[in-house]
Amino acid sequence: MDNRLLEILVCPLCKGKLQHDRQAQELICHVDKLAYPIRDGIPVMLADEARQTVAGRPIEPA
């Protein structure tokens, strides 16, 4: 994944920074507790496609 692309991508819900997990091929939002998958080198930035990183409900953006 291109580092320049990682610098401009933000969480679609809270607009916060994302952390790239290279091993799991995911972009992680720690605020919303969601991990967005990267498929074939393309980040899938849809909340419906993200998985929760902790049990419970994700935090709703203000």
Residue pairs with C-beta under 8 A, 6 or more apart in sequence:
1 20
1 22
1 38
1 41
1 43
5 43
6 18
6 20
6 27
9 18
9 27
9 43
9 45
10 16
10 17
10 18
11 17
11 18
11 29
11 31
11 32
11 34
11 36
12 45
12 46
12 47
13 29
13 32
13 34
13 47
13 58
13 61
14 29
14 31
14 32
14 59
14 61
15 61
16 29
16 30
16 31
16 32
18 27
18 28
18 29
18 36
19 27
19 28
19 30
20 26
20 27
20 28
21 27
21 28
21 35
24 35
25 37
25 38
25 39
26 35
26 36
26 37
26 38
27 35
27 36
27 38
27 43
27 45
28 34
28 35
28 36
28 53
29 35
29 36
30 53
31 59
32 58
32 59
32 61
33 52
33 53
33 54
33 56
33 58
33 59
34 47
34 50
34 51
34 52
34 53
34 58
35 50
35 51
35 52
35 53
36 43
36 44
36 45
36 46
36 49
36 50
37 43
37 44
37 49
37 50
37 51
38 44
52 58
